[in-house]
């Protein structure tokens, strides 16, 4: 009986997450960790293409460097908006809204989010799609999941990225931001998987298609509690929802200011 109990205990310990390949702060344990994470990915429903993308993922040193040196969110609101080019975003944003008013009106009818907020996000994240990143999404997000600093936060996004590969929405070579965000408005992969909208109806959610990306952004905000017809300035019902997009207070404040200026 004692031997049976000992055997059962050993089996339990071997299966325990505590004995999983540990996170790391250098590249040295990355390959061992990936092999362990592959088992978790399989349990989560990742299929062959996603598993192959995981196996091919490279340790993203530039991503780690960027994660260790995030400074802009520590600036004052005035300095942050200056660095992000808020005046240019507002000026170009007004022109974009004027050129395509029905598109933004259709988004607001469906999701309740006004044009100014969506355009401000688009401008802030990628300069209206002009720069969507130069880092491989899968490698970046897998690296951040391996890294000890914020493993738990990035884990669902790593699984999301692998499932997006399975779906054909991205490939292992797809480029995005250094933290693995993708497309026109820089969705984290787990959010992309959950909130993506096929706006053009072609059967595929493409975050590098502006219509799909903007509709997905509006859907995300709506699902996070956006109240159609209500305001989004400080003290108004939708102001808190802006923080769901980016947790930095200066980012939240900037979106409210620029959105109002774009909407006129």
C-alpha positions in Angstrom: 0.0 0.0 0.0 2.8 2.3 1.0 4.6 1.6 -2.4 1.3 2.4 -4.3 1.0 5.7 -2.5 4.6 6.6 -3.1 4.2 5.7 -6.8 1.0 7.8 -7.0 2.8 10.7 -5.4 5.7 10.6 -7.8 3.3 10.5 -10.8 1.5 13.5 -9.4 4.7 15.4 -9.0 5.9 14.6 -12.5 2.7 16.0 -13.8 2.7 19.1 -11.7 3.0 22.5 -13.3 5.7 23.2 -10.7 8.0 20.9 -12.6 7.3 22.5 -15.9 10.2 24.1 -17.7 10.9 27.3 -15.9 10.6 30.8 -17.3 13.9 32.6 -18.0 15.5 36.0 -18.4 18.0 34.9 -21.0 17.8 32.7 -24.1 19.5 29.7 -22.5 16.3 27.9 -21.4 14.1 29.0 -24.3 14.1 25.8 -26.4 13.4 23.6 -23.3 10.6 25.9 -22.3 9.1 25.7 -25.8 9.0 22.0 -25.7 7.1 22.1 -22.5 4.8 24.9 -23.7 4.0 22.7 -26.7 2.2 20.3 -24.4 0.2 23.1 -22.9 -0.6 24.4 -26.4 -1.9 21.0 -27.5 -4.2 20.8 -24.4 -5.5 24.3 -25.4 -6.4 23.1 -28.8 -3.5 24.4 -30.9 -3.2 22.3 -34.1 -0.3 21.3 -36.4 0.4 24.6 -38.0 0.4 26.5 -34.7 2.6 23.9 -33.1 5.0 24.2 -36.0 5.0 27.9 -35.6 5.9 27.5 -31.9 8.7 25.1 -32.7 10.1 27.6 -35.2 9.8 30.6 -32.9 13.1 32.4 -32.1 14.1 34.2 -28.9 13.3 37.8 -29.7 16.1 39.9 -28.1 14.8 43.2 -29.4 11.4 42.5 -27.8 13.0 41.9 -24.5 15.1 45.1 -24.8 11.9 47.1 -25.6 10.0 45.5 -22.7 12.8 46.6 -20.3 12.9 50.2 -21.6 9.3 51.5 -21.8 9.7 55.2 -21.0 7.0 57.1 -22.8 4.2 56.2 -20.4 6.1 57.9 -17.6 5.9 61.3 -19.3 3.5 64.1 -18.5 0.3 64.3 -20.6 1.7 67.3 -22.5 5.0 65.6 -23.3 3.3 62.3 -24.2 1.0 63.9 -26.7 3.9 65.9 -28.2 6.0 62.7 -28.6 3.0 60.8 -30.1 2.3 63.7 -32.6 -1.2 64.4 -31.4 -1.6 67.5 -33.5 -0.8 65.6 -36.7 -3.1 62.7 -35.7 -6.0 65.1 -35.1 -5.4 67.0 -38.4 -5.0 63.8 -40.5 -7.8 62.1 -38.5 -10.3 64.9 -39.4 -9.4 64.5 -43.1 -9.8 60.7 -42.9 -13.2 61.0 -41.3 -14.3 63.5 -44.0 -13.1 61.3 -46.8 -15.0 58.2 -45.6 -17.9 59.4 -43.4 -20.2 56.5 -44.2 -17.6 53.9 -43.1 -17.3 55.4 -39.7 -21.0 56.1 -39.4 -21.6 52.4 -40.1 -19.2 51.4 -37.4 -20.9 53.6 -34.9 -24.3 52.3 -35.9 -23.2 48.7 -35.3 -21.0 49.1 -32.2 -21.8 52.5 -30.8 -18.2 53.8 -30.8 -17.8 57.2 -32.5 -15.2 57.9 -35.2 -13.0 60.1 -33.2 -12.0 57.4 -30.7 -11.3 54.8 -33.4 -9.4 57.2 -35.6 -7.3 58.4 -32.6 -6.4 54.8 -31.8 -5.5 54.1 -35.4 -3.3 57.2 -35.5 -1.7 56.5 -32.1 -0.9 52.8 -32.8 0.4 52.8 -36.4 0.2 56.3 -37.8 -2.9 55.1 -39.7 -1.4 51.9 -40.9 1.9 53.4 -42.1 4.0 51.5 -39.6 2.6 48.2 -38.3 5.9 46.9 -36.9 9.0 45.0 -37.8 9.0 42.1 -35.4 7.7 38.6 -36.0 4.5 38.3 -34.0 4.8 34.7 -33.0 8.4 34.9 -31.9 7.8 38.1 -30.0 4.7 36.9 -28.0 6.2 33.5 -27.3 9.4 35.1 -26.0 7.4 37.4 -23.7 5.5 34.3 -22.4 8.8 32.6 -21.7 10.3 35.7 -20.0 9.7 35.7 -16.3 8.6 39.4 -16.0 5.0 39.0 -17.3 4.6 35.3 -18.2 1.0 34.9 -17.0 -0.1 38.1 -18.8 1.3 37.0 -22.2 0.4 33.3 -22.0 -3.2 33.6 -23.4 -1.8 35.8 -26.2 0.8 33.3 -27.1 -1.9 30.6 -27.4 -4.0 33.1 -29.3 -1.2 33.7 -31.8 -0.7 30.0 -32.4 -4.4 29.6 -33.0 -4.4 32.5 -35.4 -1.7 30.6 -37.3 -4.0 27.5 -37.3 -6.8 29.7 -38.8 -4.6 31.2 -41.5 -5.1 34.7 -40.1 -1.3 35.1 -39.6 1.8 33.1 -40.4 5.0 32.6 -38.5 6.5 35.4 -40.6 3.8 38.0 -40.0 5.2 41.2 -38.7 3.9 43.4 -35.9 5.0 45.4 -32.9 7.8 44.3 -30.6 5.3 43.1 -28.0 3.5 40.9 -30.5 0.7 43.3 -31.3 -0.6 43.1 -34.9 -2.4 45.0 -37.6 -3.7 48.5 -38.0 -4.6 49.0 -34.4 -2.1 46.6 -32.8 -4.2 43.9 -31.2 -2.6 41.5 -28.9 -3.2 38.0 -30.4 -5.5 36.7 -27.7 -7.7 39.7 -28.1 -7.5 39.4 -31.9 -8.8 35.9 -31.6 -11.6 36.8 -29.3 -12.8 40.1 -30.7 -12.0 39.9 -34.4 -14.7 41.0 -36.8 -14.8 40.0 -40.5 -16.1 43.5 -41.7 -15.7 42.9 -45.4 -17.4 39.5 -45.2 -14.7 37.5 -47.1 -14.6 34.7 -44.5 -11.4 35.7 -42.8 -10.6 38.3 -40.1 -7.6 40.2 -41.4 -6.1 42.7 -39.0 -4.0 44.1 -41.8 -7.2 45.1 -43.6 -8.3 48.5 -42.3 -12.0 47.6 -42.3 -11.6 44.4 -40.3 -9.2 46.1 -37.9 -11.3 49.1 -37.2 -14.5 47.0 -36.8 -12.6 44.7 -34.4 -11.4 47.7 -32.4 -14.9 49.0 -32.1 -16.2 45.5 -31.1 -13.5 45.2 -28.5 -14.5 48.5 -26.9 -18.2 47.6 -27.0 -17.6 44.2 -25.4 -15.5 45.9 -22.7 -18.5 48.0 -21.7 -18.8 50.9 -24.1 -22.3 52.6 -23.9 -23.6 53.8 -27.2 -24.5 57.5 -27.2 -22.7 58.2 -23.9 -19.7 60.5 -23.6 -16.0 59.4 -23.2 -14.4 62.4 -21.5 -13.3 62.3 -17.9 -16.3 61.9 -15.6 -18.4 60.4 -18.5 -19.5 56.7 -18.7 -17.2 55.6 -21.5 -14.0 57.2 -20.2 -13.1 54.1 -18.1 -13.4 51.9 -21.2 -10.6 53.8 -22.9 -8.3 52.3 -20.2 -9.3 48.8 -21.4 -7.5 49.5 -24.6 -4.3 50.7 -22.9 -3.9 50.8 -19.1 -1.6 53.9 -19.1 -3.4 56.9 -17.8 -1.7 59.3 -20.2 -2.8 57.1 -23.1 -6.4 57.1 -21.8 -6.3 60.9 -21.4 -4.8 61.4 -24.9 -7.5 59.3 -26.6 -10.2 61.3 -24.9 -8.7 64.6 -26.0 -7.8 63.6 -29.6 -11.1 61.8 -30.1 -13.1 64.9 -29.1 -11.0 67.1 -31.4 -11.4 64.7 -34.3 -15.2 64.4 -33.8 -15.4 68.2 -33.5 
